[in-house]
């Protein structure tokens, strides 16, 4: 099974570069299934029904979320009931929706099952259940159900929390990729059969501040007065995707693809295997 993961789609520029390139990338690299974090896909904050439809039409099979999942509350509540959309599973109990999905994926070997887990970190985030203890229960339950192929999108602010997740679940899950910071890290690896990347980085505008127009962020740091962050209508964009080959629950290969809007070339980063 070969899966792809796209992180932190920011607004229309992120959706546009996916629409223009994802189908070609899936075909060229024989990717069976694509997961994407879409909590910033609509105007940079939240996810609307229309934006979700656009992402699914572009070739994404499942959308995960994070601390902005409920910024478009009405749309999100509808999506959680009707679509392949997750929110962090460790939000307080009783909230609508789920952060776990067992997907049946058509591969060259037939139908294979993949469990996708969406969790959120603690530092600098809304109040959630402890993600590490929560993940213990989830992974244990999936193993009891004989689900071996497991991927975790861990939406967290600090790199240490993401690294701890790897140390706890190496050799128990197939892949762990961090989202939220919008800044890609240079530590793609396979560590004891688990593919890992601290943060995939945004898909959207790359010539500003984490996908947003630079004016308000500069104003905030220089004067202390903030404002509403806006996604630029025109910018230089990037698409970033982690690709993982999984066999019998183990990651046997992983690499990262970068596509820049003004360059026909795809940039590939190979993993270090430890």
N, C-alpha and C positions, 0 to 999 in steps of 0.2 A: 504494500500500500504506500502510495506517495501522497502526502498532504502538503498544502501550502497554508501559511498564516501571514495575514497582513495586519499591521497594527495601526491604531489611532488614525483612522480616516478623518481628515479635517475638512469639512465643508465641501462646497461644489468643486474646487480644484482637485481634491482627493477623489471624489466620485468620478470626475471627468477622466483623470489619468487611468483609473481602473477600467472605466468603460472603453477607453481607447486601446488598452493593452492587455487586459487580463485574459481574454479568450485566446489570444496568440501565445501568451506565455504558457497557459495551461496545455495547449496543443503541442508546443515545442518541447516542453519538459515532461509531458505525459503525467500531469498532475491529476489525481483522481478526485480530490475534494479540497475546497478552499474555505478556510475560516477567516473571519475578519473582525477586528474590534471596531464597532461603529458608533461608539458613544458620543463622538464629536462630528458625525457625518452630516448633520443638518445645521448649517450656519455656524458650525464650530461647537455647538452645545446641544446635546441630545440627538434623538433619532426620530424622524417623522415616518409615517406610513409610506409616503411617496418616496422618500429617500431609501427606505428599506427595499421597496419594490425595485428601484433602480439598481441597487447593489445585487439583489438576487438575479435580476435580468442580465447583469454583467458577468455572472458566473460564480458568485459567492454562494456557498451552500448553507452557512450558519454564521450568525452575527452575535458577537459577545459584547459585554458592556463594562461599566465602571462607575465612577462617582458622578458622572453626568448622565447616567442612564435615564433618570427620571426628569431631566430638564424639560422635555416635551412630554409631560406626564400623561395627558389624554391619549396621545399616539402610542406611547410606550405600553400603557396598560392594554391597549388593543393588540399590539404586536406580540406581547407576552402570551396572550390567549390564543392567537391564531397563526403565528409565524415561527420560523426557526430562529428565534431571537432569545438570547439568554441575558440575565443580569447576574451580578455576583451572587453566588449561592449563599454566602455568609452574611448577607443582609439579615436583619432581625427576622426571626420566624414569624409567619403569618402574612408576610408580604406576598403579593401575587407574583407568579412566575417562578422560574427555577434557574439555577446556574449549572445544571448538569443535563447533558443530552447524549443519548446513545444513538449514533447515526449508523445506518446500514448503507455501506458504500460499495458501488459496483467497481470492481478492479479486474485486472487480467486473470486473477485467480478465482474470480467469482465474487459473491457478496461477503464483505468483511465488516465487522463491527468496530466502531471507534467511539470511545467515550470522550466527550469534551467537557472539561470542568472550567468554570469561570469563577475566580475568587478575587477579593479585594484586600489590600494590605491595611495596616492600622495607622501608621504614622501619617499625619496630615490628611486623613481621609474621614468620611462620615463614620458614625458609630456602627461598627459591625462586630459579628462574632469573631473570636480568634481564628484567623485563617489557617493556621498550622494544625491546631486541634481539629478544626472542621475538615481539613483535607485528609487527616488520618482516618476519620470515619468514612469519608466518601471513597477513598482509595481501597480501604478494607472491604467495603460493601461491594465495590465493583469487582474486586478479586474473587469474592465469594460467589458472585454471579458469573465467574469465569470470563470476565471482560479483561483482556490483556492489553489491547491498544488504547492508551489513555494519553490525552493531551491536556495540559493546563495553561490557560491564559491567566497570568497573575498580574492584576492591575494594582501596582504599588508605587509609592513615591521613592522609597529608598532602595538602593542596590543591595544592601545587606539583607533585607527581608527576602528579596528574590533569591539571593544566594543560599540563604537558609532553607528555602523551599527545595532547592536542588539537593542540598546535603541530606535533607530528611527523606526525599523520595527518589533519589538516584536508584536505578535498577528496579524501581517499582512502577514507574510510569515511562511512557515512550518519549515524551517531550514536555519541556517547560519553557515558555517564552513570556517575558515581562512586557507590559505596556504601561502607559500613563505619562512618562516624562516627555515623549515626542522626540527624544534624542537617542539615536541608535548607539549601541555599545559594541566594542570590538573584542568580544569574548565568545564567539560562536564555537561550540565544542560538543563532543559526545563524551560524557563522563559516566562511566560504568553503565553503559547501554541506554543512557538518557540524553537526548539532544537538548541543549540548553543555550539560551541567549538572554542576558540580563534585560535588554530592552530592544525591541525591533526598530523603534523609531517611527516617526509619522509617515503617512502617505498624504501628501497635500503640498502646500506652499513651503519652499525651502529657503526663500530669500528674505526672511523676516524673523519673527520671534515665535517659535513653536507653532508655526502655521498661521499666526495672526499678524495683522498689520502692526508695524513697529511703533506707531505714534503713541498709543496709550501705554504700552509697557515702558517706553522711555519716559513718558510723563510721570508715571507712577514712581519709578526709581529716582527721578531727579527732583520731584516736588512732594512726593508722598500722597498725591491725589490721583486716585485711579479713575477708571471709566469702563465703558463696555468694550470688550475686545471684539474686533471685527475681522472676519476672514476676507482678505483682498479679493476683488473681482478678477484681477489679472496678476499673475505671478509666475515664477519659475517653479515647477512642481517636481515631485519625486514619488515613485512607488517603491515600497520596500517590502520584501516577502521572504520569510523563512520557509524552506522546503525540507521535509523530513521523509526519509524512506524507513518504513517500519516493517519488521518481520517478527511475527510471534511476540508482539509486545515490546520488542527491542528496537532502538534506533540503530540502523546500520550505516546510515549516511545522512548528512545534512549540509546544506549550503544556503547562502543568502543571495537574493537577486535584488539589484537596484536598477530602476529604469528612470532616467532623467528625461524630462519632457522635450528638451531641445537636442537630444543625442539619440541616434538610432540604435546605438550599442547597448547591450545589457551588461552590467557589471556583476561579476560573480565572485563571492567570497567563500572559500572552502573552510571547513571546520577543522579544529585541532581535536584529535582523538586521544584521550587520556586513559 
